[in-house]
Amino acid sequence: MLLRCLAYNIGGGCAEKLEALCAVLAHAQPDLAALTEANDSTVIKNLAERLGLAYVWERGSGTNHVATLSRYPIVESHIHRTPPLTQAALETKVETPVARISIYNLHFLPYLLLPFEIRRWQAVGKLLSIIRQRPPGPHLIVGDLNAIAPGDRVVQKNNPPRMRRVMALQLNLIFHFALSRLLRAGYVDCFRRLNPTDDGFTWIPTNRTTRYDYILVDPTLAPALRACRVVDDVEAVNTASDHLPVLAEFELGV
């Protein structure tokens, strides 16, 4: 069976964006959708009902919240939001016809400055500890990590002026501690595995400068990866959010 997994920062998910968000998700047709900045629970409920999906919504530790939508039954969920997981990590288990799959829906602290990257590195460590304590079987780590993978570039000259000024204080250096820690733990960056030369920028749709959004898969599930792309082929992505979604496909049970 084909499993389609989507990672999407929906930019606050306000009611005014409901139609555009619904159009994006209906176009992508995910079986699992990990939504960050899912701040309006009513919007999430409406999206799930319109798309015929089950869902779980949880508060983050700050003003941004998370939700996971599923075409398959949700059998268990936990929210992890104690430091150093300072935003949120929503763990959801779904029962597909061939396997129980766990998905960790993450939203890490923003800003590429070194102190924030250290906090993201610490958050990854906490997440890995949680996973080791309760081994989930086949699983995905997805979401807006606000981090840069090793080898990725950032088009800083096109970023907003305030961001350029702040990064100039850091001599425009980019650190990769958080993503490197996940990769060293054996996780596979789905987009980069299948698109070695494509930037895959997910922020901002009309002025793409950075890849912040990821789908990573554990080593046991990695051989099932068949496709991964940034969803930019529907007009609604330009108005639904300041991020573009990432979609990965896995062939399970072969």
C-alpha positions in Angstrom: 0.0 0.0 0.0 1.1 3.6 -0.6 1.3 5.9 2.4 1.5 9.6 1.7 2.8 11.8 4.5 2.7 15.6 4.5 4.6 18.1 6.7 3.0 21.6 6.6 3.4 24.8 8.7 0.1 26.4 8.2 1.1 29.8 9.3 -1.2 30.2 12.3 -4.1 28.4 10.5 -6.6 31.3 11.0 -10.2 31.0 9.8 -9.6 33.3 6.9 -7.2 30.8 5.4 -9.5 27.8 5.8 -10.5 27.6 2.1 -6.9 27.9 0.9 -5.7 25.3 3.4 -8.4 22.9 2.4 -7.6 23.3 -1.3 -3.9 22.6 -0.6 -4.6 19.5 1.5 -7.3 18.2 -1.0 -4.8 18.6 -3.8 -2.0 16.8 -1.9 -4.3 14.0 -0.6 -2.1 13.0 2.3 -2.8 9.9 4.4 -1.0 11.6 7.3 -0.7 15.3 7.7 1.6 16.9 10.4 0.5 20.5 10.8 2.5 23.0 12.8 1.3 26.5 13.8 -2.1 24.8 13.9 -3.3 27.5 16.3 -7.0 27.5 15.8 -8.5 24.1 16.8 -11.8 24.9 15.1 -10.0 25.3 11.8 -8.3 21.9 12.3 -11.7 20.3 13.1 -13.2 21.8 10.0 -10.3 20.6 7.8 -10.5 17.1 9.2 -14.3 17.0 8.6 -14.1 18.3 5.1 -11.3 15.9 4.1 -12.8 12.9 6.0 -9.8 12.5 8.2 -9.3 11.7 11.9 -7.3 14.2 13.9 -5.6 15.0 17.1 -4.8 18.6 18.2 -2.6 19.7 21.1 -1.3 22.9 22.6 2.4 23.6 22.3 4.3 25.1 25.1 4.0 28.7 23.7 1.5 30.3 21.3 1.9 27.8 18.5 0.1 24.5 18.6 0.2 21.3 16.6 -2.2 18.8 14.9 -1.9 15.5 13.1 -4.5 14.4 10.6 -4.9 10.7 9.5 -6.8 8.7 7.0 -6.3 5.7 9.3 -7.5 5.2 12.9 -5.5 7.1 15.5 -4.8 4.5 18.3 -2.7 6.6 20.6 -1.2 10.1 21.0 1.1 12.0 23.4 2.2 15.6 23.5 5.8 16.3 24.6 6.4 19.9 25.5 8.7 20.1 28.5 12.1 21.6 28.1 14.2 21.2 26.1 11.3 20.4 23.8 10.3 24.1 24.1 7.8 24.2 21.3 6.1 20.9 20.9 6.4 17.3 19.7 3.1 15.5 19.1 3.5 11.7 19.0 0.7 9.9 17.1 0.3 6.2 16.4 -1.9 5.2 13.5 -3.1 1.8 12.4 -2.7 1.2 8.6 -3.8 -2.0 6.9 -0.2 -3.3 6.9 1.6 -1.7 9.9 1.3 0.5 12.9 3.1 3.7 12.1 4.2 6.4 14.6 4.7 10.0 13.6 6.5 12.7 15.6 5.2 16.1 14.6 7.7 18.7 15.6 7.9 22.5 15.8 11.3 23.8 17.0 12.4 27.3 18.0 13.0 29.7 15.1 16.0 31.8 14.2 19.3 30.6 12.8 21.4 32.3 15.5 23.7 30.0 17.4 21.9 30.1 20.8 18.7 28.9 19.1 20.5 26.2 17.2 21.9 24.9 20.5 18.4 24.8 21.9 17.2 22.8 18.8 20.2 20.4 19.2 19.1 19.9 22.8 15.5 19.3 21.7 16.6 16.6 19.3 18.5 14.9 22.1 15.3 14.9 24.3 13.3 13.6 21.4 15.7 10.7 20.8 15.6 9.9 24.5 11.8 9.7 24.3 12.0 7.4 21.3 14.6 5.1 22.9 12.5 4.8 26.1 9.4 3.8 24.2 10.5 2.2 21.0 7.8 3.0 18.5 8.6 0.6 15.6 8.4 2.2 12.1 8.2 5.9 12.6 8.6 9.3 11.0 10.0 12.6 12.4 8.3 15.5 10.5 7.6 19.2 10.8 9.0 22.7 10.9 12.4 22.1 12.5 13.5 25.7 11.8 17.0 24.2 11.2 19.3 23.8 8.2 20.5 20.4 7.0 24.2 19.9 6.3 25.1 20.9 2.8 21.9 23.0 2.4 22.2 26.7 1.5 20.2 29.7 2.6 19.7 32.6 0.1 20.2 35.2 2.8 20.3 38.2 0.4 16.6 37.6 -0.3 15.5 37.2 3.3 13.6 40.0 5.0 15.8 43.0 6.0 15.5 42.4 9.8 16.6 38.8 9.4 19.6 39.9 7.2 20.7 42.4 9.9 20.5 39.8 12.6 22.4 37.2 10.6 25.1 39.8 9.8 25.9 39.9 13.5 26.7 36.2 13.2 28.8 36.8 10.0 26.1 35.0 8.1 27.3 31.7 9.5 24.8 28.8 9.4 25.1 25.9 12.0 23.8 22.4 11.4 23.9 20.8 14.9 20.2 19.8 15.2 19.8 18.1 11.8 23.3 16.5 12.1 22.2 14.9 15.3 19.2 13.3 13.7 21.2 12.1 10.7 23.9 10.6 12.9 21.1 8.7 14.8 20.3 7.0 11.5 17.3 9.0 10.2 17.0 9.6 6.5 16.1 13.0 5.1 13.5 12.0 2.6 13.7 15.0 0.3 17.4 15.1 0.2 17.7 11.4 -0.4 15.7 11.6 -3.6 16.6 15.2 -4.6 20.3 15.6 -4.0 20.7 18.8 -6.0 17.4 20.5 -5.5 17.2 23.3 -2.8 13.7 22.2 -1.8 13.0 25.6 -0.2 9.8 25.7 1.8 9.9 29.3 3.0 8.4 31.7 1.6 6.2 30.6 -1.4 6.7 33.8 -3.3 10.3 34.4 -2.3 11.9 31.0 -1.5 15.1 31.3 0.5 15.2 28.4 3.0 14.3 24.8 3.7 12.9 24.6 7.2 10.4 21.8 6.8 11.4 18.1 6.8 10.2 14.5 6.6 12.7 12.1 8.2 12.2 8.4 8.4 13.8 5.7 10.6 16.2 3.3 9.0 13.7 0.4 9.0 11.1 2.4 7.0 13.6 4.2 4.7 13.7 1.4 2.0 9.9 2.0 1.5 10.5 5.6 0.4 9.4 6.1 -3.2 8.9 9.9 -3.7 9.3 13.2 -1.9 8.6 16.7 -3.2 7.7 20.2 -2.2 4.0 20.8 -3.0 4.0 23.9 -5.1 1.7 22.9 -8.0 -1.6 24.3 -6.7 -2.3 28.1 -6.6 -3.6 28.0 -3.1 -0.1 27.4 -1.6 0.7 31.0 -2.3 -2.0 32.3 0.0 -2.6 29.5 2.5 0.7 30.0 4.5 4.2 31.5 4.5 5.5 27.9 4.2 5.1 25.2 1.5 4.2 21.7 2.4 6.5 18.7 1.8 5.0 15.4 0.7 6.6 11.9 0.9 5.3 8.6 -0.4 6.1 5.2 1.0 5.3 1.8 -0.4 4.5 -0.4 2.6 4.1 -4.1 2.8 6.3 -5.0 -0.2 
